[in-house]
C-alpha cells in the first residue's frame, strides 16, 4: 500500500510541475513591482478559459498531493 501511494505521489508531483509550467505568465512591468502593485488592486478581472482551467487543475493536484502526503505519513508512523 505504501509503495502504491508513493508512486501516486511521484506521478502527482510531476503533473503539478507540468501544470504550473503550462500556466500563462502574468508579467508585470518594473514600475508595478516597485510600487507594490497598488494600481492593479481594483483592476483585477476573473480569469477565463484556459487560464481558469489550469488554475483549477493546479488546485486539485495540490489537494491530492497533500492528501497523499498525509496518508503516507500516517502509514509510515503505524
C-alpha positions in Angstrom: 0.0 0.0 0.0 2.8 2.4 0.9 4.6 1.8 -2.5 1.3 2.5 -4.4 0.8 5.8 -2.5 4.5 6.7 -3.1 4.1 6.0 -6.8 0.9 8.1 -6.9 2.7 10.9 -5.1 5.5 11.0 -7.6 3.1 11.0 -10.5 1.1 13.8 -8.9 4.3 15.8 -8.3 5.3 15.5 -12.0 1.8 16.6 -13.0 1.9 19.6 -10.7 5.2 20.7 -12.3 3.7 20.3 -15.7 0.5 22.2 -14.8 2.5 25.1 -13.3 4.7 25.3 -16.3 1.7 25.4 -18.7 0.0 28.3 -16.9 0.2 31.6 -18.8 2.7 34.0 -17.3 1.5 37.2 -15.6 4.3 39.5 -16.3 4.1 43.0 -14.7 6.2 46.0 -15.6 9.0 47.1 -13.3 7.1 50.1 -12.0 4.3 47.9 -10.8 6.7 45.7 -8.9 8.3 48.7 -7.3 5.0 50.3 -6.3 3.7 47.1 -4.8 1.1 46.7 -7.5 -1.4 49.1 -5.9 -2.6 50.2 -9.3 -3.8 46.6 -10.0 -5.7 46.2 -6.8 -9.1 47.1 -8.2 -8.3 46.3 -11.8 -8.3 42.5 -11.4 -10.5 40.5 -13.7 -11.6 37.0 -13.2 -9.6 34.5 -15.3 -11.4 32.7 -18.0 -10.8 29.9 -20.5 -7.5 28.1 -20.4 -6.1 30.1 -17.5 -9.1 29.3 -15.3 -8.9 25.7 -16.2 -5.2 25.4 -15.4 -5.7 27.2 -12.1 -8.4 24.6 -11.1 -6.2 21.7 -12.3 -3.3 23.0 -10.2 -5.5 23.4 -7.1 -6.9 19.8 -7.5 -3.4 18.4 -8.0 -2.2 20.3 -4.9 -5.0 18.9 -2.7 -4.3 15.4 -4.0 -0.6 15.9 -3.2 -1.3 17.0 0.4 -3.8 14.1 0.9 -1.3 11.6 -0.4 1.4 13.1 1.8 -0.7 12.9 4.9 -1.7 9.3 4.1 1.9 8.3 3.6 2.9 10.0 6.9 0.2 8.1 8.7 1.1 4.8 7.2 4.8 5.2 8.0 4.1 6.0 11.6 2.0 2.9 12.1 
